[in-house]
Amino acid sequence: MTHHLSVWRAAQLLGVARGVLQQQVREGSLVLSDGLVPIDELLRLYPEAQLEESGLLERVAQIRDEAFGKRVRERLMPSQEVLAQRLFAQTQELADVRKHLQHYHRLVVELQKKARERAQEHPRDATWQDMERQISQGLAQALATESVNLLEVMDDMLKIMTAQVTVRPSGHQFLVEGHANLLQSGLHSGLRLNYGCGNGSCGMCKVRVISGEVTQTQHSDYQLSETEKSQGYTLMCCHTAASSELTLELLEASGPQDIPEQQITTQVRAVTALAPNTRLLHLQTPRTHRLRFLAGQSVRLGWTMPVTGDVHATYPVASCPCDDRNLLFFIRRDSTDPLANHLFAGDIKPTAAITVLGPTGDFVLADGHRPLVFAACDEGFAPIKSLIEHALSLDAAPSLSLFWLATGGDGHFASNQCRAWSEALDQFEFELVSDHDPVAGASQVALAMRADLFDIDCDFYLAGPADFVATLHAELRAAGVAESQLFTEVL
C-alpha cells in the first residue's frame, strides 16, 4: 500500500522548498492523489533521496556533537509531555494497524484452509488447487522481509519531532517545532494571524480546534467561556500541538485593510553604523504589546526631545513580521529629516523610548505561487528585505531574485545579508548594480532582468526613489510584463 504525504511534509523530507513541489504539481510532473503526494511519485522524481539527506535528520544528528547538543534539544525537541502524547498516539495507530493485520492474516489462513480442503475433496478440479496455490504464494510474499522505505521511516519520525497544522478555511499549513507555541510557529511560517499581546491576556488569538490535540505551554489570564471550551476554542499563544497533526479554524488577514493601526512605545536596542551615511536602528517592543504588521509596510517613528519637543519620520520596516518584537530600520543621513539628524548626532541612544504608530502602506506580497523578482534602489532595500524574509517564511515561491541598485557612496550596505541568503538557499539569487543615476541604473536592472527572467512568469516588486521606480516600471511594461504582476513602492 502506497504511503501518502502532504506537499508540506514531502518538501520537508526532501529538503526542498515547498514552492518547488507546488510548481511541479502545476506543471503535471508531480501527480497528487486526493491532494496528497504518493511516496512512489516522490521517489520517481527524486530517486537519489536518502535518509541522511533530510534536513531534519541532519539537524537531529547534531545531537551527537556535544557542542550542538544542548541547542538542538532546546530548539528542536518538544517537551517531554508533548513527546509522550505524540508517541502514545503513534503507539495507538500502530496497535490499530497490527489488529487489522492480524484479522486479515486469520482471514487469509482460513481461506487457504478451505481451498485446501476443497482441493482434496475434488482432486480432479484444478480450480481449487490453483486457488490454494495462489493464496499460499501471496501469503508467503506478504510475510517475506521487504526493504524499508526510508521516506516512510522519516515521515514517522517527523510526526514525533514536529507537528503539522492545517488552517481552515484557507488551507494554509505550518509546522510546530521544539517548544514553540502555535502562534509563534504560525507567524514564523508567514501566516497573517490575528493576535494582540502574545502572552494570554487579550484573547485575540483565539481559535477553534477542529481535529487533533493541543497542550498548554503557559498560563493565561484570559478566561474562555464554558460554551467556547465545549466548542473547542483555545489560545494559540498559550498552547502547542500535542498530536502530530492538527486542524484549526481561524480567520487570517487578507491584506493591509485587516491590520489595525497601533501605537506602541518601544525601546532602542541598538544603533549600528552600516556605512558613513546609513544607520541600522533596532527597536524592541514590550512583551505584552507587539506590532502586528505585514511585510513591506511602513510605520511612523516619534522621539521626544528633552527641550524642544517631538520629532517624527516615516520609514519602511526592514524586518520580518515573524519577529514582531524586534523592528529594524535603515535610516540614511538626510538634512530634511529631523529624526535622522538626531540619530546621526548621537542624541538617540540605546534604551531611549521611541513611539511607533502604524502600520501603513499596501506594498505587500500578493497571493500566488509565481517566482518572485525584487528590485531595490538604495534604502528601498528596507521593504524589499522584509518581503524577501516573509517570502522565505512562506516557502511557496519556486525562486526569488534580487536586483539592488546603489547610487551613493554607501553602496550596498547590507550585501553580506544577500550573500548569506544566496549561500544558504538554492532558490535565491542576487545581482548588485551601481550607478550614480537612478534612471540609468534602472535601465541596467531591466537589462539584467531581461537576460535572466523574461521567459518566466514572475511577480515583480520595485522599491526606491520615484525616478527609479517609474523607469523600471516602464521598461518592464514595454517588455510585456502585465500590470497585475507589478507592485511598486516610492520612497
N, C-alpha and C positions, 0 to 999 in steps of 0.2 A: 504494500500500500504506500503510495507516494506521500511524503511529508510536505506540508504547505506552510508558507511563511508570509507575513505581511511584507510589503515593499520596504518599510522602515527597518524591520528586523533583518531582512535579506541584505540590505545595504550595510548594516552594522556588522553582520557576519563576514561579508566580503571585504570590508574596509574601503568601500567606495562611497561617493556622495549619493544620497537618495535621488537627487535630480538626474544622475546618470541613468539609473534604472528606470525612472519615470520616462526619460527620453526614449529609452529602448522599448518601453511599452507602447509609446505613441507611434514609434516607427514600425512596430509589429515584430521586431526581432526577439522580444521577450513576451511570451503569451501568458496571461493570467488565467486562473481558474477560480471563478466566483470571487474575483478581486484579490486573490492570494497568488503567491508565486510558488509553483511546484519546485521542489529541490532538484528534480531531474532537469528542469529548464535552466536553473542556475548553473548546474554542472555542465550543461551543454554549452552555455555561453562563456563560462569561466572554468574550463577543465583543469586549470592549474591551481584552483582553490585548495588550500591545505589548512589544517588546523593551526599550525604555527603562524600562518599569515594573518590571522584575525587580529584586528586592532585591540579588541578586548583582551584576548589571551596574551598579547604582548604586554599589556599593562598589568594583568594579573601575574604574569611571570616575573614581574619586577619584585614581587614579594620575596623571591629567592635572593635578591640582592639586599643586604641589610641596610644599605644607605637609603633605599627607597621604600623599605617595608612599611614603616610607620605611616608615611604619606599615602601610600596606596590603601592601606587599611582604613585610614580616616576618610579618604575621598571616594573610594570605590566600594568598600564593603558596607552593606546595610547593617543596621544594628542587629544584635543577637535575637531580639524579639521578632524583627521583620524576617530575618533569615529562617527562624524556626517556623513562622507561619507559612512562608513560601515553600520550605522543604516539606511541611506537613501536607500542603496542597498537592505538591508533586507526588508524595507518597500515596495520597488518596487516588490520584489519577493512575498511578502505576498499579495500585491494587485493583482498580476497576478494569484495567486492561488485562491483568492476569486472570481475573474472574471470567471475563469474556473468552479469553484464550482457552482456559480450562473447559469451559462449556462447549466451545467449538471442537476441542480435541475429543471430548467424550462423544460428541455427536458423530464425528468422522469415524472414530473407532467402532461405534455401534453400527454405522452404515457398512464399514468394512466387514464386520462380523456377519451381518445379514447377507451381504453379497457373497461371502464365502460359503455360507450355509446353502444359499440358492444354487451356487455353482456345484456343490456336492449333490444336491437333490436332482439337478438337471445337468449331468455331465456332458451331454451332447449339445447343450445350448451354450454357445461361446459368449453370448451377451453378458452373462453373469461373471464368467471368468475374466472377460475384458474389464468389466466394471471393478471387480475386486483388485485386479492388477493396477488399474488407473488410480484407485484410492490409495493403495499401498505406496505406489511411486510418489503420488502427491504428498502423502503424509511424511514420507522419508525426506522429500525435498524441503518441506516446511520446517522439519525438525533439524535439518542439517545446519551446521555452523556457516554463517554468511559473513562477508566482510562488513565492518562497521562503517556507516555513512557518517563521515566526520562533521558535515554540516548539521546533521541531526543532533549529534553529541554537543556541538557548540550551541545550538538553539536551546537544548535542555539546560545547559549551563547558564546561558543568558537569562533564562526565566527565573533563576535563583538570584543571580547577581543584580539584574536590573528588572524593572517593571515597565511594561508598555501601556501607555494611557491613550485611549481614543476619546476624542471630544465630539459630542453631539450638540447641535445638528451639523456643524461644519465638516466633520470627518477628519479634522487635523489630528495628528498623533505626536506624542513626545515620550521620551524615556525618563525614568526616575532612577538615578544612580546614587549610591552611597547613602549619606544621611540627609540628602536634600528633601525638602518638603515638596508638595505638589505645585505650589505657587512658584517657588524658585526654579523648579525643573521646567515648568511651562514657559516662564519668562526667558530662561536660557535657551530654549528651543525656538524663540522668536514669536511666540503667540501673543496676541494683543488682549491680555486678560484684564478683567475688571478687578481692581483691588484698591486698598487705601493705605492702612497703617502697616500691614505686613506682619503684625505681631499678635493678632487675635483679639483686637479691641473694637474694630469698627463693623465687622461682618460683611464688608463689601465683596470679599472673595468667596462668598457662599455659593456652593454648587450642589447638585444632586447626584448621588452615586447610583448609576443605573445597574451596573454589574461589577463584581469584584469586591475586594475588601480593603479598607483603609485602617490605619492605626494612628493614634495621636502622638505627636512629637513634642508638643509644648502646651503649656496651659493657655486657656483662652478666657478672657473676661467677657466676651460676647456670648450671650445665652440664646441658644436656639429654642424655639417653642416646641412643645410636645408634638404638635402637628408636623412641624418641619423635620423633627427627628424621625417620626414614623414614616415620612416620605423619603427619607434617605439623604437629607441635606447635611452638609459638613463644611468646614472652613478649610480652604486649600492651604493657607499659611500655617496651619497647626497640625496638618496630617500628611502622611506619606502613604504610598501604596504598600499594602500588606500582601496582596496577591500579585502574581506575575503579569496578570492582565487586568486592566481596569477601564471602565467606561464611565465618563462623566457627562452630565448635561449642564451646559453653561452658555452664556452669550459672550461673544468676543466683539471688540471694537471693529467696525467695518472701515473706519477711516478717521481723519482728524476731527470730524464733527462729533464723534463719540467720546473724545477726550476732554474732560472739563478743565477750565482754567484753574490753576492752583497758585497759591502764594506761600513760599517756604523760605524760612531763614536758614541758610546754610553756613558752613564754616570753611574757611580757606585751609585746605590741607597742604598745598604746596604751590609755589610759583617757580617754574623752571624755564631757564633760557634755552630755547631750541636753536636760536640764531640771533644775530645782533638786533634784529628788529621784529622778532617773533617770540612770544612767551606762551607757555602752556599753563593755564590756570586750572587747578584741580580743586573742585568744591565737593564737600560731602554733606548729605542731608542728615537730619536726625533719623534714628532707627524707627521712630514712630510716625514719621511723615516723609515719605519718599515721593520723588517726582515721577508721575506717570506721563510718558510721552512716547511719540513714535519716532523711529529713526529718520533723520533728515529735518526734524523740526527745530525751531529756534526758541529762545527764552530771553526775557529782559532782565538784566542784572542791575541791582542797585546797591550802592555803597554810601554810607553816611559819613561825611567828612566831619572831623571834630568841631570845626568852627563854621564853615560856610554852608553846610547842608548836604543834600543828597546829589549824587551823580548817577546817571543811568546810561545804559547802552544795550543794544540787542545783538546777540551773537547766536550762530547755529551751534547746537550741541555736537561735540565731536566724539561722543562715546555711545555705546550701545544701550538701548533700553533694558537689556537683560541685566545690566548692573545699575539699577536705579538709584543707588545711594551715592555713587561716585560719578560726578559730572565733569567732563573735560571740555575745555575751550581753547582754541588757538586765537590769540589776540596779537595783532600787529601794531607797531608804532604808528600812531595817527594823531596829528596835531589837532584835528577836529573832534576827536573822541576823548572827552574828559576822563572817563573811567580808565581808558588805556594810558593816558598821560600819568595818572596817579600810580598805575601798576608799574610802568617803566621807571617812575621816580622812586620806587621802593616804598611808597606810602601804604600799599595794601600788603600786609604781611600774613604769614600763617596764623591761624586761629581767628582772624578777622571775620566779622559777620557780613555776609553778602545775601541780599534778598533776591530770590528767583521768582519771577512772575511768568506764567505761561502754561503750556507751550502754545506756539503759533506756527502757521505755515502748513502747506499741503504738499511739500516736496517729500513724498513718502513712497515706499515700494508699492507698486501695483500688484494685484493678484495675477498669478500666471507662472508658467514654467519655462519661459524663454531664457536663453543665455542673456547675461546682463553685461552691459558696457557702461563704464563710468568715465566721465571726463571732468577734470577739475583744473581751475586756474588759481594759483597762489593759495589764499586762505579758503577758497572753495573746496579745498581738500577736507575741511571740517565736516560738513554734512555728508560728503561722499564717504568718508571714513565710517561714519555712523551707519550709512546704508550698507556698506560692504560687510561690516560686522553683523548687522541684522540679517543680511542675506546668508552669511555663513552659518548663523544660528538656525535659520530655516532649513538649510541644506537641501533646497529644492531646485536651485539653478544648475543646469548642466555645466556651465562655465561662467567665470567672472573675469573681465578685462578692465584694467585701469590705465587711463592716459592722463598724465599730470603735467601741466604746463607751468613753468616758473618764469616770471617776468622780472623779478627783482634780485637784489644781491643776496637775499636769504636762501634762494634756491629751493630745493626740495627738502624742507626742514624735517620731514618725517620719512625720509627714504628708507631708513632701517626698518620701519614698520612694513613697507611694501616688500622689501626683501624677505622679511620673516614670513609674510603670507605666502610668497612665491615658493620659498623653500619648504614650507610645511604642507602646502596644498597643491595637488596636481592640477586642479581645475582653475587655478588663479594665475594670471599673467599680468605684467605691467610694463609700461614704457614711459620714461621720463623725457620731457621735451623742454627746451629752454629757448626763449626769445623775448627780447625786451618789449615787443609789440604784441598785445593780446590778440589783435586781428590776424597778424601774420602767424602767430603761434597757433591760433585756432585752425587756420588752413593747414598747418603742418600736422595737427592732430587728426583732422579729417582725412588727410592723405594716408596717414598711418593706419587709420581705421579701414579705409577702402582696400588697403593692401592685404589686410588680415581677416576682415569680418563681414564684408558686404555680401558674401554668399551665405550668410547665416541670418535667420530670422531672430533679431535681438530686440531688447528694450534698452534705450539709451537714456542716461541720467547725466545732465550737464549742470555744473555749478561754478560760478565765478562772476567777474565783472560783466556789465551789460554788453560791451563790445565783443568779448569772448563768446558769451552765450549766444548772442544774436548771429554772429558769423558762423559758428559751428552748427547752430540750428539750421541756418540757410543752406549750408553745404550738405548736411545730411538729407534735408528735404529734396534738394536738387539731385542727390544720388538715389532717390527712390524710397527713402525711409518714410513710413506712414506717420502722420501727425500723432496718431494714437499711441505710437511707440516712443515718443519723445517727451521727456519730463525735464523741466528746467527750473533753476533757482538763481536769481540775480542777487548778488551781494553788494 
